[in-house]
Amino acid sequence: MTTAYVTHPRYVEHHLAGHPEHAGRIRAIWQELDTAGLSARMKRIEPFPVAEDLIANVHSRAYMDTLRQIERLSQPVMHLNADTYITPNGYTLARLAAGGVVRAVDEVLSGRANNALAAVRPPGHHAMPAYSMGFCILGNVPIAACYALQEYDIGRILIVDFDVHHGNGTEAMFYDDDRVLFISTHQYPFYPGTGAVNDIGQDKGKGFTINIPLPPGHGDKNYAALFERVVWPAAHRFQPELIIVSAGFDAHWADPLAGIRLSLTGYSHLTHELIRMAEQLCGGKIVFALEGGYNLTALAHGVRNIAHALLGDDEVSDPIGLPRDTSPEPDISPLLHILQTLHGL
């Protein structure tokens, strides 16, 4: 079993003190993987910046030109919008993040690795075709998915996004595409305000977007039920040839930016379910790509647990434990009924 571990030391150059998406996030992950002895057990790879022709599959040339022009200004830090900043060499660093997910996909589909972990930043699932959004500059996972569709003889990719925020950028890039089944679990209503249950795709892509909007308070039990009764049957019907996971750890109960109550043990269950899904449906071909997560302990141990699972370990690292709020989770039955009826599951 070979697990590719794709990351790059330059990811720390994308940094703004006081911003939730800061360089300490990736440092915490590196330290935890090293301390646990997991880095040494994986195939370490440093990616190259993704080629602009691949970026152009999901982003407009005008947006790419804007990012290139901003990079030439060499300003210390600039804000692309209220949420998203860019640093000197910021376009290059964003291309390096997307290149990390592309390289992870390449390792898996070429057979050089069985599965992969891409510890990259800045994150990507909010980046829209023509503008940045929500800490994200380029659509790392969509760029990698298009690369897989172009360069390998596959026609079906499942993208599962368990970040607490809706992956609106990923959705937008594949909303009319039947080659990609996009499933997003997310707090709702919440930033970015998208991801309603009735948003299911359009034209050829109708039915190939499954949004699972959740009010605050849902946790391990309800997420497990959603995976069992919605994600699994949808994946079985779709029969993916590759699974890419947008892995955000801001749905953890201790995360400062949201209100979902997953624990690290609950996250580990979802991770193991996705790996088991890949083993049953597509020869184990799965790539986990980092998205959000702003409690550094939850983030670092969450990624550690992904590495354990990809390597076949049973170990689950959960130093934080269960939510302090012990009230029952909301009733998930009505949402399950809606999803199963809407999508014929």
Helices and strands as residue ranges (DSSP letters): E 3-6, G 9-13, H 24-35, G 39-41, E 43-45, H 52-55, H 61-73, E 78-79, E 85-86, H 90-109, E 115-118, H 140-151, E 157-161, H 168-174, E 180-187, G 203-205, E 209-214, H 220-226, I 227-231, H 232-238, E 242-247, H 264-281, E 286-290, H 296-310, H 333-343
